[in-house]
Amino acid sequence: MDHEYQTNIMSYSNGYDDTITTMAMSHSSELYKPSLTTLIFDVDDTMYDVGTGFTAHRNGYGATSFMVEKLGFESLEKAQVIRDKYFEIYHSTAKALTVMEREGVIPPGAPKFETEDLADWWATQLNFTLLNSQSEDTSICGKSWRYVH
């Protein structure tokens, strides 16, 4: 007997760098609710020590190099000034760049800003070895974890 399952995936942005995804599966007319076993929260400077310098690296060179290389800003220094101005208001590089684009601050002729492009840039350009400057084993909520890159 074949059973047809329908999956609905809904994603929405919380206005910052995060996208929240929920999924519901239905079988016939009943809603299947999978048991929740794990929640992962990415809260900056909580999973790693701010003293590693990673946050400053991401918010400095990581953001401004993207702005210069991908969006055509004139220099790292000018990009940093503009990024910091918008970051102070929106607390998110992705949100700041989205608003910059809407307000015409991104240089003319630049490709459309996509958050996925920023995420890809960070994944390939950031210096994740900075996170290794902390102790290799860390305890969070009584559980031990190890950063692996």
C-alpha positions as a printed Julia matrix, in Angstrom:
149×3 Matrix{Float64}:
  0.0    0.0     0.0
  1.51   3.31   -1.08
  1.21   6.24    1.26
  1.62   9.74    0.0
  3.5   12.12    2.25
  3.43  15.85    1.8
  6.21  18.02    3.14
  5.78  21.71    3.68
  8.88  23.72    4.35
  8.51  27.33    5.4
 11.48  29.67    5.75
 11.45  33.21    6.95
 14.07  35.71    7.9
 14.06  37.18   11.36
 15.52  40.39    9.93
 19.07  39.57   10.9
 21.54  37.04    9.52
 19.41  34.06   10.41
 16.81  32.21    8.38
 14.41  30.11   10.37
 13.01  26.97    8.74
 10.1   24.87    9.94
  8.86  21.63    8.42
  5.58  19.78    8.73
  4.87  16.4     7.17
  1.34  15.16    6.71
  0.16  11.64    6.05
 -3.4   11.52    4.79
 -5.29  13.98    6.97
 -3.15  13.56   10.08
 -0.21  15.82   10.83
  3.02  13.95   11.46
  5.05  15.68   14.16
  8.63  14.41   14.25
 10.14  14.24   17.7
 12.52  17.09   18.36
 15.89  15.87   19.6
 18.28  18.75   18.92
 18.16  22.53   18.7
 21.15  24.47   17.45
 21.4   28.18   18.1
 24.09  30.28   16.47
 24.55  33.16   18.88
 27.67  35.15   18.08
 30.39  35.0    20.72
 28.58  32.34   22.75
 29.99  29.17   21.21
 33.5   30.62   21.13
 35.47  33.17   23.08
 35.29  36.7    21.66
 38.97  36.97   22.58
 39.88  34.74   19.62
 39.5   37.73   17.31
 37.18  35.84   14.98
 34.24  38.24   15.42
 36.41  41.28   14.72
 37.84  39.48   11.67
 34.36  38.59   10.34
 32.94  42.07   10.99
 36.05  43.77    9.64
 37.94  42.2     6.76
 35.33  39.46    6.23
 32.53  41.96    5.58
 34.5   44.73    3.9
 36.42  42.46    1.51
 33.04  41.15    0.3
 31.8   44.73   -0.14
 34.89  45.68   -2.19
 35.35  42.48   -4.22
 31.7   41.59   -4.87
 29.79  44.87   -4.61
 32.31  47.35   -5.97
 32.95  49.57   -2.95
 35.99  51.79   -3.47
 38.19  50.61   -0.58
 38.2   48.47    2.56
 38.39  51.6     4.69
 35.37  53.28    3.09
 33.42  50.03    3.14
 34.17  49.65    6.87
 32.85  53.13    7.69
 29.61  52.52    5.79
 29.2   48.96    7.12
 29.7   50.13   10.72
 27.13  52.92   10.3
 24.45  50.48    9.1
 25.51  47.67   11.46
 24.97  49.98   14.43
 21.33  50.34   13.37
 20.57  46.8    12.11
 23.04  44.63   14.11
 23.55  42.41   11.09
 25.84  42.65    8.07
 23.29  40.94    5.82
 20.47  43.22    6.93
 22.74  46.27    6.63
 23.69  45.34    3.05
 20.04  44.71    2.18
 19.08  48.18    3.4
 22.13  49.75    1.72
 20.97  48.26   -1.57
 17.41  49.51   -1.09
 18.72  53.0    -0.26
 21.1   53.1    -3.24
 24.3   53.09   -1.16
 25.79  50.09   -2.96
 27.78  51.37   -5.96
 25.95  51.52   -9.31
 26.46  48.5   -11.53
 27.01  46.12   -8.61
 25.26  42.76   -8.81
 22.13  42.37   -6.68
 23.07  41.63   -3.07
 22.1   38.12   -2.05
 22.6   36.85    1.51
 23.7   33.49    0.09
 26.62  35.23   -1.65
 27.75  36.74    1.66
 27.44  33.34    3.37
 29.49  31.71    0.59
 32.1   34.47    0.84
 32.42  34.01    4.58
 32.59  30.21    4.24
 35.49  30.44    1.8
 37.29  33.63    2.88
 37.18  33.81    6.68
 40.12  32.64    8.76
 38.48  29.93   10.86
 41.82  28.97   12.39
 41.3   31.94   14.71
 38.76  29.77   16.51
 41.48  27.25   17.27
 43.28  29.78   19.45
 40.99  28.77   22.31
 41.36  25.52   24.17
 40.45  22.57   21.97
 37.83  21.18   24.34
 35.13  23.46   25.67
 32.25  22.83   28.01
 28.85  24.35   27.29
 25.88  23.53   29.52
 27.77  20.58   30.93
 28.42  19.1    27.47
 31.83  18.97   25.86
 32.33  19.99   22.25
 35.31  20.4    19.99
 35.67  22.79   17.08
 36.57  20.93   13.87
 37.22  22.76   10.62
